[in-house]
Amino acid sequence: MGRYGSIDYPSFVKRGVLLGLVLMFVGEIGGYAAENYVSVPAWEETLFLIIAGVGLLAFVLSPILFGIVLPLTE
């Protein structure tokens, strides 16, 4: 058992990347639809932008955090 318990790092990396891709996809599709097809308030367009940004961060940072940093600190 490691410092952080028995964490399955490869599955956390896969889930984080998948979650990031899904969030980016939802944010981008929602933002595109809000600009071109559906009339929505400005706060909803901002929400789609934030969702896409969080998805990008999750997509980029989960392999770094769960694939490199945490296994090296055990």
C-alpha angles and dihedrals in degrees: 000000000000133000094276097039124257101325119173097221098185092056091048090052092050093046093046093050091046092048090049092051092048092049092048091049093049092046095048096044091046092048092048092049092046092054099042112023114015129050108228134162119267093251090062091053088050090050091054090050092050091048090052091048093050089048091053091050092049091047093052102035103042095070090045094047102037098028102043117007104043097042089051093052095056 
